[in-house]
Amino acid sequence: MEDKVTLIATALFGVEAIVRRELQSLGYEDIVTEDGKVTFTAPLSAICRSNLWLRTADRVFLKIGEFKATTFDELFENTKKLDWERWLPKDATFPVTGSCLRSTLMSISDCQSIIKKAVVEKLKLKYSLTLFPETGPRYKIVFWILKDVVTIGIDTSGDGLHKRGYRRRPTFAPIKETLASALLYISFWNPEKPLIDPFCGSGTIPIEAALMGLNIAPGLNRSFDAQYWKNIAPTLWQQSIEEACDVMQREKQLKIYGYDIDEDAIDACRFHAREAEVDEVIHFQTRDIKENSSRFQYGVIVTNPPYGERMGDKSENIYLYQDMAHVFNQNFQTWSYYIITSDMDFEKHFSRRANKKRKLYNGGILCYYYQFYGPRPPK
């Protein structure tokens, strides 16, 4: 029987419910959802499986403890009580970082040094050392202090989970892979439906759709800090990777299309799709929005069009949104469209009120995700 651990999957505000659904689909049930994070208790192998499979979470943390502290003495003593010796070997590299919000203790640097000192004092008792070399695997300690409640964990992911490993060519104002996946989940797109992104940029939305459609775990082409931890058997990682490889559906045929007016962007899209090993199921083409059309009667458009804060002159985008409205009304009357933008007047420029809109953040910019529902295809 595997040991149980408590993990925290952090996420963008507005995406927590999607992360919860992802965890449930992985078979985990003991789940608590809060702003910006989803906490769950699961077997030790969940560290491997959640890092490999979560498409919309930012990172996965191993929760070490939680307590109340209004003084630095309380912070030190309660941190020292935690079970650090279970996780940190004597050669562990353990930097400390964190945040403080609406709490008595608001100096991040002071909290960092006190937590570091407390961990060192606890490890001295275990290893009988006075100095720790910190030459081994990384166990990045992270704390959150909110309303005087201190939560402390260790980052199991390392680089953020949006870094899938395929997007190597820089493009202007790309959307994060985790947010792109969230947009797809919210759209209820499924692999049987055609999908178009008419402003595909670096190709993130079509590539994330292809990874979903082929049931490819998004973390397969990268590594994680916890892969090097001495207290997680390599066999657990190997079993999780083998499981992910076994459930791929690479033979599946998908109808995914990415268009952009920029030839260099389309070239980057094709490169990224090859890196992600999904180039055979996506059709990329240089195409102006005014030239967009489809031979399929029903389908889904998911897109992150240019908007002023990220791409230049906001006034130019009014005409772009008007062109979108004209093309969608002419050529995609029976399709559903899902559009994320920071322009609060988007519906006015698009000349149509969304069926639903959802507040999300793209690169720290407040946006709305406008959802326009097409008719249901006949059975």
ChimeraX attribute file (.defattr): number of C-alpha atoms within 10 A of each C-alpha:
attribute: neighborCount
match mode: 1-to-1
recipient: residues
	/A:1	5
	/A:2	8
	/A:3	8
	/A:4	12
	/A:5	16
	/A:6	20
	/A:7	26
	/A:8	24
	/A:9	24
	/A:10	21
	/A:11	23
	/A:12	21
	/A:13	14
	/A:14	14
	/A:15	24
	/A:16	22
	/A:17	17
	/A:18	20
	/A:19	23
	/A:20	24
	/A:21	14
	/A:22	19
	/A:23	22
	/A:24	14
	/A:25	10
	/A:26	14
	/A:27	11
	/A:28	17
	/A:29	14
	/A:30	12
	/A:31	17
	/A:32	12
	/A:33	15
	/A:34	12
	/A:35	13
	/A:36	17
	/A:37	23
	/A:38	22
	/A:39	19
	/A:40	22
	/A:41	18
	/A:42	18
	/A:43	14
	/A:44	19
	/A:45	19
	/A:46	25
	/A:47	25
	/A:48	23
	/A:49	21
	/A:50	23
	/A:51	26
	/A:52	25
	/A:53	22
	/A:54	25
	/A:55	27
	/A:56	28
	/A:57	30
	/A:58	23
	/A:59	21
	/A:60	28
	/A:61	24
	/A:62	25
	/A:63	21
	/A:64	20
	/A:65	17
	/A:66	17
	/A:67	14
	/A:68	15
	/A:69	21
	/A:70	15
	/A:71	11
	/A:72	15
	/A:73	11
	/A:74	13
	/A:75	19
	/A:76	20
	/A:77	15
	/A:78	18
	/A:79	26
	/A:80	20
	/A:81	12
	/A:82	16
	/A:83	14
	/A:84	18
	/A:85	16
	/A:86	10
	/A:87	16
	/A:88	21
	/A:89	20
	/A:90	19
	/A:91	13
	/A:92	19
	/A:93	18
	/A:94	21
	/A:95	15
	/A:96	19
	/A:97	17
	/A:98	16
	/A:99	16
	/A:100	19
	/A:101	15
	/A:102	11
	/A:103	15
	/A:104	16
	/A:105	20
	/A:106	16
	/A:107	12
	/A:108	17
	/A:109	12
	/A:110	12
	/A:111	22
	/A:112	18
	/A:113	15
	/A:114	20
	/A:115	24
	/A:116	19
	/A:117	15
	/A:118	20
	/A:119	23
	/A:120	20
	/A:121	15
	/A:122	17
	/A:123	23
	/A:124	16
	/A:125	11
	/A:126	14
	/A:127	12
	/A:128	9
	/A:129	13
	/A:130	11
	/A:131	10
	/A:132	16
	/A:133	11
	/A:134	15
	/A:135	11
	/A:136	16
	/A:137	18
	/A:138	21
	/A:139	25
	/A:140	19
	/A:141	24
	/A:142	22
	/A:143	23
	/A:144	18
	/A:145	24
	/A:146	17
	/A:147	15
	/A:148	19
	/A:149	18
	/A:150	22
	/A:151	18
	/A:152	23
	/A:153	22
	/A:154	26
	/A:155	23
	/A:156	25
	/A:157	24
	/A:158	18
	/A:159	15
	/A:160	15
	/A:161	25
	/A:162	22
	/A:163	17
	/A:164	22
	/A:165	16
	/A:166	18
	/A:167	22
	/A:168	13
	/A:169	12
	/A:170	10
	/A:171	15
	/A:172	10
	/A:173	15
	/A:174	18
	/A:175	19
	/A:176	17
	/A:177	23
	/A:178	25
	/A:179	25
	/A:180	24
	/A:181	25
	/A:182	23
	/A:183	24
	/A:184	22
	/A:185	18
	/A:186	15
	/A:187	20
	/A:188	9
	/A:189	19
	/A:190	16
	/A:191	17
	/A:192	12
	/A:193	15
	/A:194	20
	/A:195	30
	/A:196	26
	/A:197	26
	/A:198	27
	/A:199	23
	/A:200	29
	/A:201	29
	/A:202	29
	/A:203	30
	/A:204	25
	/A:205	30
	/A:206	31
	/A:207	31
	/A:208	24
	/A:209	24
	/A:210	28
	/A:211	22
	/A:212	20
	/A:213	23
	/A:214	19
	/A:215	18
	/A:216	23
	/A:217	23
	/A:218	26
	/A:219	23
	/A:220	17
	/A:221	14
	/A:222	13
	/A:223	16
	/A:224	19
	/A:225	16
	/A:226	23
	/A:227	20
	/A:228	16
	/A:229	19
	/A:230	14
	/A:231	12
	/A:232	16
	/A:233	13
	/A:234	12
	/A:235	10
	/A:236	17
	/A:237	19
	/A:238	13
	/A:239	14
	/A:240	20
	/A:241	17
	/A:242	11
	/A:243	13
	/A:244	19
	/A:245	14
	/A:246	10
	/A:247	12
	/A:248	16
	/A:249	14
	/A:250	16
	/A:251	8
	/A:252	13
	/A:253	15
	/A:254	20
	/A:255	18
	/A:256	22
	/A:257	22
	/A:258	27
	/A:259	26
	/A:260	24
	/A:261	18
	/A:262	15
	/A:263	14
	/A:264	13
	/A:265	24
	/A:266	22
	/A:267	17
	/A:268	19
	/A:269	30
	/A:270	22
	/A:271	19
	/A:272	22
	/A:273	26
	/A:274	14
	/A:275	15
	/A:276	21
	/A:277	17
	/A:278	21
	/A:279	17
	/A:280	13
	/A:281	22
	/A:282	23
	/A:283	17
	/A:284	24
	/A:285	20
	/A:286	19
	/A:287	17
	/A:288	13
	/A:289	19
	/A:290	14
	/A:291	13
	/A:292	17
	/A:293	14
	/A:294	14
	/A:295	8
	/A:296	13
	/A:297	12
	/A:298	19
	/A:299	21
	/A:300	25
	/A:301	22
	/A:302	27
	/A:303	24
	/A:304	21
	/A:305	20
	/A:306	21
	/A:307	21
	/A:308	15
	/A:309	13
	/A:310	15
	/A:311	12
	/A:312	11
	/A:313	12
	/A:314	14
	/A:315	10
	/A:316	12
	/A:317	19
	/A:318	19
	/A:319	13
	/A:320	18
	/A:321	21
	/A:322	16
	/A:323	16
	/A:324	19
	/A:325	17
	/A:326	16
	/A:327	17
	/A:328	21
	/A:329	12
	/A:330	11
	/A:331	15
	/A:332	23
	/A:333	13
	/A:334	19
	/A:335	22
	/A:336	21
	/A:337	22
	/A:338	22
	/A:339	20
	/A:340	24
	/A:341	23
	/A:342	21
	/A:343	18
	/A:344	11
	/A:345	10
	/A:346	21
	/A:347	14
	/A:348	13
	/A:349	18
	/A:350	19
	/A:351	12
	/A:352	11
	/A:353	13
	/A:354	17
	/A:355	10
	/A:356	12
	/A:357	16
	/A:358	12
	/A:359	14
	/A:360	22
	/A:361	18
	/A:362	20
	/A:363	14
	/A:364	8
	/A:365	12
	/A:366	13
	/A:367	18
	/A:368	20
	/A:369	23
	/A:370	21
	/A:371	21
	/A:372	19
	/A:373	16
	/A:374	16
	/A:375	10
	/A:376	10
	/A:377	10
	/A:378	5
	/A:379	3
